[in-house]
């Protein structure tokens, strides 16, 4: 059980790191785009610096940030309404929460498989992004890795919650 908890902790840290880097990059691209547009407007068009493909960059960075943050915080993903469960034993509530996370585990696996297949397809066809001409295969592969992280952390918390009935294994511990 300690190995599962430690593994989950470090995988969560990895997800937080990826999400943080993606959010910082997203905000940097957005700020650079806004500032260069402002500079263009203030200079009456004489300074025409712009961030090419900013919408494209922001959309992929947002995908990475959301997938990584979802994987990093999966054990806190549900809101517990205690209208029906307030009299249930705490261990039983944790087991129910662990069983609930099976859905996220399945979702992570299905998204991983779908994105990985799409990455292979994009690589075969030579598919690139519209503005910056970045190959789509690695973008989809990185998304698939983040979805696999979601599936792995969900599975860990399914085991922690349903088998060991540990706090944070299933239901939100707040």
C-alpha positions in Angstrom: 0.0 0.0 0.0 2.9 2.4 0.8 4.4 1.7 -2.7 1.0 2.7 -4.3 0.8 5.9 -2.3 4.3 6.9 -3.0 4.0 6.1 -6.7 0.7 8.1 -6.9 2.4 11.0 -5.1 5.3 11.2 -7.6 3.0 10.7 -10.6 0.9 13.6 -9.3 4.0 15.7 -8.9 4.9 14.9 -12.5 1.4 15.9 -13.7 1.6 19.1 -11.7 5.0 20.0 -13.2 3.7 19.4 -16.8 0.5 21.3 -16.1 2.5 24.2 -14.6 5.0 24.4 -17.5 2.1 24.2 -20.0 0.2 27.0 -18.2 3.3 29.2 -18.0 4.0 28.7 -21.7 0.4 29.3 -22.5 0.4 32.6 -20.6 3.7 33.6 -22.2 2.4 33.1 -25.7 -0.8 34.9 -24.9 1.0 37.9 -23.3 3.5 38.1 -26.2 0.6 38.0 -28.7 -1.4 40.7 -26.8 1.7 42.9 -26.4 2.8 42.7 -30.1 -0.8 43.5 -31.2 -0.8 46.5 -28.8 2.6 47.6 -30.2 1.3 47.3 -33.7 -1.7 49.4 -32.9 0.3 52.1 -31.0 2.8 52.4 -33.8 0.1 52.9 -36.4 1.2 49.7 -38.1 4.9 50.6 -38.6 6.0 47.9 -36.1 4.5 44.7 -37.3 5.7 42.0 -35.0 3.3 39.2 -34.3 3.3 35.8 -32.7 2.6 33.4 -35.6 0.3 30.6 -34.7 -0.5 31.8 -31.3 -4.1 30.4 -31.3 -2.7 27.1 -32.4 0.0 27.1 -29.7 -2.5 28.1 -27.0 -4.9 25.4 -28.0 -2.3 22.6 -27.7 -0.8 23.9 -24.6 -4.3 24.1 -23.0 -4.8 20.5 -24.0 -1.6 19.5 -22.2 -2.3 21.6 -19.2 -5.8 20.2 -18.8 -4.8 16.5 -19.3 -1.9 16.9 -16.9 -3.9 18.7 -14.2 -6.7 16.1 -14.5 -4.2 13.3 -14.0 -2.5 15.2 -11.1 -5.8 15.7 -9.2 -7.8 12.6 -9.9 -8.4 11.7 -6.3 -10.0 15.1 -5.7 -12.2 14.9 -8.7 -15.6 14.2 -7.2 -17.8 16.3 -5.1 -19.3 14.2 -2.3 -22.9 15.0 -1.4 -23.5 13.4 2.0 -27.3 13.4 1.8 -27.5 9.7 1.5 -24.1 8.6 2.7 -23.6 10.5 5.9 -24.5 7.5 8.0 -22.4 5.0 6.1 -19.1 3.8 7.7 -16.1 5.8 6.5 -14.4 2.6 5.1 -17.5 1.9 3.0 -17.6 5.4 1.6 -13.9 5.1 0.6 -14.6 1.9 -1.1 -17.5 3.5 -3.1 -15.2 6.3 -4.0 -12.6 3.9 -5.2 -15.1 2.1 -7.4 -16.3 5.4 -8.8 -12.7 6.1 -10.1 -12.9 3.0 -12.3 -14.7 5.2 -14.7 -11.8 7.6 -14.9 -9.4 4.7 -15.3 -11.5 3.4 -18.3 -11.7 6.9 -19.7 -7.9 7.4 -19.5 -7.3 4.0 -21.2 -9.7 4.8 -24.0 -8.3 8.3 -24.5 -4.8 6.9 -24.5 -5.6 4.3 -27.1 -7.5 6.8 -29.3 -4.8 9.4 -29.2 -2.0 6.9 -29.8 -3.9 5.5 -32.8 -4.4 9.1 -34.1 -0.7 9.8 -33.6 0.2 6.8 -35.7 -2.3 7.9 -38.4 -1.1 11.5 -38.4 2.5 10.3 -38.7 1.7 8.0 -41.6 -0.1 10.8 -43.5 2.4 13.5 -42.5 -0.3 15.6 -40.9 1.0 19.0 -39.6 -0.6 21.9 -37.8 -2.3 24.5 -39.9 -0.2 27.6 -39.1 3.1 26.5 -37.8 3.5 23.2 -39.7 4.4 21.3 -36.6 4.0 17.5 -37.0 0.8 16.3 -35.3 2.1 12.9 -34.4 4.2 14.0 -31.4 1.4 16.3 -30.1 -1.0 13.4 -30.1 1.6 11.1 -28.5 2.3 13.5 -25.7 -1.5 13.7 -25.1 -1.7 10.0 -25.1 1.1 9.8 -22.4 -0.8 12.3 -20.3 -4.0 10.2 -20.7 -2.0 7.1 -19.6 -0.9 9.1 -16.6 -4.6 9.7 -15.8 -5.3 6.0 -16.2 -2.4 5.0 -14.0 -3.3 7.3 -11.2 -6.9 6.4 -11.4 -6.1 2.7 -11.2 -3.8 3.4 -8.2 -6.6 5.2 -6.4 -9.1 2.5 -7.4 -6.9 0.0 -5.6 -6.3 2.3 -2.6 -9.9 3.2 -2.2 -11.7 -0.1 -3.0 -9.2 -2.6 -1.6 -7.6 -0.7 1.2 -10.3 1.9 1.9 -7.7 4.6 2.5 -8.4 8.2 2.7 -7.9 9.9 -0.7 -8.1 6.5 -2.4 -11.6 7.2 -3.4 -13.6 10.2 -2.2 -12.2 13.6 -1.8 -10.6 14.0 1.5 -11.6 17.6 2.1 
